[in-house]
Amino acid sequence: MIRVGQTASATDPGRKRRQNEDAFVLRPPLFAIADGMGGARAGEVASALAASAVNDAGAGSGGEQRVKELVQEANRRVHERASNDPSTSGMGTTMTVALVEPTGTITFGHVGDSRAYVLRSDKLEQLTDDHSLVAELVRRGELSERDAELHPQRSVITRALGTDPDVDVDAFTVSPHDGDVYLLCSDGLSDMVGADEIEQILRRNRSDLDGAARALVRAANRGGGDDNITAVLFEMVDGAAGEPDEKTREYAARVEPDDEDTLHPEDAVPPPPAPSDEPAESTMIVSGAELQAALASPQAPETPQAGLGRRLLALLVIAALIAVIVVLVWWGLAR
């Protein structure tokens, strides 16, 4: 009988934000992640409400319908709070849920751009589709994966919990294999760490998912740490509870896990001082009408203006020379 094996989680505010607006649920056989958005710490409220709703409801069973009910209840709580509390008006959150059924199958529910991956036979596969503007452009063939990473609207999501009384939930079921490792993560990880590196980290730490979660957070911080970072991991194994599975024994025998004592130099650097007005979460939500308008005339990715500082300096030097010449000519005429 296939069952849940190791589980692990790690979360970190990242290098650019003082508040962590991510929340997660690690309650086998139920797992979830929420990435909040909204100013004045409203994103933190939204993600906490959503995670609490899922945690309070518990696992149960019922397949895709059950998972949709969990996400809808989370949406109801966030929307109700945003409607009744002016300080949280407009807040929202992403949510990705994984529920391991008594039969061993796994049902996912998904809204937003937090992701679910599976590592199977040493290959990483993304299971969820991002509900974002650039992801829609990529799916339509109007934007390449590479350009999507640099697109100025990459933080614009098209679906989130809390913005409307009801939300459209993507739900699907997968049949796990012995040795599968599943990852739920916020975009603070997936935006900073490429799929190839995520795959390598999970492979290196296959026998120690706690170490894998910490290694993923460190990699995201090394990549810039632009946003909050959260990773929730669980494996599926075939065997009686408490019995080590063959896949874990195999990896433990041939793979050295990441050394936790080996830190990036910046890992000891404290976060920046708290600003007087902390900027709001950079993720934005667009309505259906706004999405259609954006898709009808998508903006091209912005290209950094290389050498702008040097050109400004050259202009200043030229202006100074002209001023000197004018002064000398005037002085000569005056004599």
C-alpha positions in Angstrom: 0.0 0.0 0.0 1.4 3.4 -1.0 1.6 5.9 1.8 3.1 9.2 2.9 6.8 8.8 4.0 9.0 11.7 5.0 7.6 15.2 5.2 9.4 18.6 5.7 8.9 22.3 5.4 10.9 25.5 5.5 9.9 29.2 5.2 11.9 32.4 5.2 11.1 36.1 4.6 13.9 36.4 2.0 16.4 39.2 1.7 14.2 42.0 0.6 11.1 41.8 2.9 10.9 42.0 6.6 7.5 40.3 6.9 6.7 36.8 5.8 3.3 36.7 4.0 3.5 33.0 3.2 1.7 30.4 5.2 1.5 26.6 5.0 -0.2 23.5 6.3 1.9 20.3 7.0 -0.7 17.9 8.4 -0.3 14.6 6.7 -2.2 13.5 4.6 -3.0 17.2 4.0 -0.6 19.8 2.7 -1.1 23.3 1.6 0.7 26.6 0.8 -0.6 30.2 0.6 1.2 33.3 -0.6 -0.6 36.4 0.5 -0.7 39.9 -1.1 -1.9 43.3 0.0 -0.5 46.3 1.7 -0.2 47.1 5.4 0.5 43.4 6.2 -2.9 42.4 4.7 -1.2 39.7 2.7 -0.1 38.1 5.9 -3.7 38.1 7.1 -5.0 36.6 3.9 -2.5 33.7 3.8 -3.0 32.9 7.5 -6.8 32.9 7.1 -6.6 30.6 4.1 -4.1 28.2 5.7 -6.2 28.2 8.9 -9.4 27.3 7.0 -7.7 24.3 5.4 -6.1 23.2 8.6 -9.4 23.5 10.6 -11.3 21.5 8.0 -8.8 18.6 8.1 -8.2 16.0 5.5 -11.3 13.9 5.1 -11.8 12.3 1.7 -13.9 12.9 -1.4 -11.4 13.5 -4.1 -11.5 16.6 -6.2 -14.8 17.8 -4.8 -13.4 17.7 -1.3 -10.3 19.7 -2.3 -12.5 22.3 -4.0 -14.6 22.6 -0.9 -11.4 23.2 1.2 -10.2 26.0 -1.2 -13.7 27.6 -1.4 -13.9 27.7 2.4 -10.5 29.4 2.4 -11.7 31.9 -0.2 -14.9 32.6 1.8 -12.9 33.5 4.9 -10.5 35.8 3.1 -13.2 37.5 1.2 -15.4 38.0 4.2 -12.6 39.6 6.2 -11.6 41.8 3.2 -15.2 42.9 2.8 -15.7 43.8 6.5 -12.3 45.2 7.5 -11.3 48.3 5.5 -7.6 47.8 6.5 -7.5 44.6 4.6 -9.6 45.6 1.6 -8.3 44.2 -1.6 -6.1 41.6 0.0 -5.8 38.1 -1.5 -3.7 35.0 -1.5 -2.7 32.1 -3.7 -3.3 28.6 -2.6 -2.1 25.1 -3.6 -3.4 22.1 -1.7 -2.5 18.4 -1.8 -4.6 15.7 -0.2 -3.4 12.1 -0.1 -6.5 10.0 -0.3 -7.0 6.7 1.6 -6.6 4.9 -1.7 -3.1 6.4 -2.1 -4.0 8.8 -4.9 -3.2 12.5 -4.5 -5.7 15.3 -5.3 -4.5 18.8 -5.9 -6.4 22.1 -5.7 -4.7 25.2 -7.1 -5.4 28.9 -7.5 -2.7 31.5 -8.3 1.0 31.1 -9.0 2.3 29.0 -6.2 3.4 25.7 -7.6 3.3 21.9 -7.2 6.1 19.7 -8.5 7.0 16.1 -8.4 10.4 14.5 -8.6 10.0 11.1 -10.1 12.8 8.9 -11.3 15.2 11.8 -10.8 13.2 14.0 -13.1 11.3 17.1 -11.9 7.9 17.9 -13.4 5.7 20.9 -12.7 2.2 19.7 -12.0 0.3 23.0 -11.8 -0.3 25.8 -14.3 0.4 29.4 -13.1 -2.7 31.6 -13.1 -0.6 34.6 -14.3 -0.5 37.0 -17.3 2.8 35.8 -18.5 1.9 32.2 -18.1 -1.1 32.7 -20.3 1.0 34.5 -22.9 3.4 31.5 -22.9 0.5 29.0 -23.2 -0.8 31.0 -26.2 2.7 30.9 -27.8 3.0 34.7 -27.7 5.9 34.7 -25.2 8.9 32.4 -24.7 9.8 30.8 -21.4 13.0 32.8 -21.3 11.2 36.1 -22.0 8.6 35.3 -19.4 11.3 35.3 -16.7 12.1 39.0 -17.5 8.7 40.3 -18.4 7.7 43.5 -16.5 4.2 42.0 -15.7 5.5 38.6 -14.4 4.0 39.4 -11.0 0.5 40.0 -12.3 -1.7 37.0 -11.4 -5.2 36.4 -12.9 -6.7 34.4 -10.1 -6.5 34.5 -6.3 -8.5 33.8 -3.2 -10.4 36.5 -1.5 -11.1 38.9 -4.4 -14.5 37.5 -5.2 -17.2 35.5 -3.3 -16.4 32.4 -5.4 -13.2 31.3 -7.0 -12.4 29.0 -9.9 -10.3 26.1 -8.5 -8.1 23.9 -10.7 -8.4 20.4 -9.3 -6.8 17.2 -10.5 -5.7 13.8 -9.2 -2.5 11.9 -9.8 -1.4 8.4 -9.1 1.9 8.5 -7.1 4.8 6.1 -7.7 7.0 4.6 -5.0 9.8 7.1 -4.3 8.0 10.2 -5.6 8.8 13.5 -3.8 6.2 16.3 -4.1 7.0 19.9 -3.6 4.6 22.8 -2.9 6.3 26.2 -3.1 5.6 29.9 -3.3 6.9 31.9 -6.2 9.6 33.3 -3.9 11.3 29.9 -4.6 10.3 29.2 -8.2 11.2 32.7 -9.4 14.7 32.6 -7.8 15.7 29.0 -8.5 15.3 27.3 -11.9 13.7 24.0 -12.3 17.1 22.3 -13.1 18.6 23.5 -9.8 15.4 22.5 -7.8 15.8 19.0 -9.4 19.5 18.8 -8.4 18.8 19.9 -4.8 16.0 17.3 -4.4 18.1 14.6 -5.9 21.1 15.4 -3.6 18.9 15.5 -0.5 16.5 12.7 -1.5 17.1 10.8 1.8 16.7 13.9 4.0 13.8 16.1 3.1 14.4 18.5 6.0 17.8 19.1 4.5 16.2 19.5 1.0 13.8 22.2 2.3 16.6 24.2 3.9 18.7 23.8 0.8 15.9 25.2 -1.4 15.5 28.2 0.9 19.3 28.9 0.8 19.3 28.6 -3.0 16.5 31.1 -3.3 18.3 33.6 -1.0 21.5 33.1 -3.0 19.5 33.9 -6.2 18.4 37.2 -4.7 15.7 36.5 -2.1 13.4 39.0 -3.7 10.3 37.5 -2.0 9.2 35.3 0.8 10.3 31.7 0.3 8.3 28.6 1.4 8.8 24.9 0.5 6.6 22.0 1.7 7.8 18.5 0.8 6.4 15.0 1.2 7.4 11.6 -0.3 5.2 8.6 -1.2 6.5 5.2 -0.4 5.3 1.6 -0.8 5.4 -0.3 2.5 4.1 -0.6 6.0 4.2 2.4 8.3 7.7 2.8 9.8 9.3 0.5 7.3 12.1 2.2 5.3 11.3 2.0 1.6 13.8 0.6 -1.0 14.0 4.0 -2.8 15.1 5.8 0.4 17.7 3.1 1.2 19.0 3.3 -2.4 19.4 7.1 -2.3 20.8 7.2 1.2 23.5 4.7 0.1 24.7 6.7 -3.0 23.9 10.4 -2.5 25.6 12.8 -0.1 23.1 15.4 1.2 23.9 19.1 1.2 26.1 20.1 4.1 24.0 22.3 6.3 27.1 24.0 7.8 28.2 25.3 4.4 26.4 28.6 4.2 26.5 31.4 1.6 28.4 34.5 3.0 25.1 36.5 2.8 23.3 34.0 5.0 24.7 35.8 8.1 23.8 39.2 6.9 20.8 40.7 8.8 17.8 42.1 6.8 17.8 45.8 5.9 16.5 48.3 8.4 12.7 48.6 8.6 11.5 51.5 6.3 8.9 53.9 7.6 6.4 52.8 5.0 7.1 49.2 4.0 6.2 48.6 0.3 3.2 46.5 -0.4 3.4 43.0 -1.9 4.6 43.3 -5.5 2.1 40.7 -6.8 -1.0 42.2 -8.4 -4.3 40.7 -9.4 -6.1 41.6 -12.6 -9.7 41.0 -13.4 -11.0 39.0 -16.4 -11.6 42.1 -18.4 -8.2 43.5 -17.7 -6.6 40.2 -18.6 -8.4 40.1 -22.0 -7.2 43.7 -22.7 -3.6 42.8 -21.7 -3.7 39.6 -23.8 -5.0 41.6 -26.8 -2.0 43.9 -26.7 0.7 42.3 -24.6 3.7 44.5 -23.7 7.1 43.4 -24.9 9.6 42.7 -22.1 11.5 45.7 -21.0 15.2 45.7 -21.8 17.5 47.2 -19.2 19.1 50.5 -20.4 22.8 49.5 -20.4 25.3 52.3 -20.0 22.7 54.9 -19.0 24.9 56.3 -16.2 27.9 56.6 -18.5 25.9 58.6 -21.1 24.6 61.0 -18.4 28.1 61.5 -17.1 29.4 62.3 -20.7 26.6 64.8 -21.2 27.4 66.5 -17.9 31.1 66.8 -18.9 30.2 68.3 -22.3 27.9 70.8 -20.6 30.6 71.8 -18.2 33.1 72.3 -21.0 30.7 74.5 -22.9 30.1 76.6 -19.8 33.9 77.1 -19.3 34.3 78.1 -23.0 31.4 80.6 -22.7 33.0 82.2 -19.5 36.4 82.5 -21.2 35.0 84.1 -24.3 33.0 86.6 -22.2 36.0 87.4 -20.1 38.1 87.9 -23.3 35.5 90.3 -24.8 35.2 92.2 -21.5 39.0 93.0 -21.6 
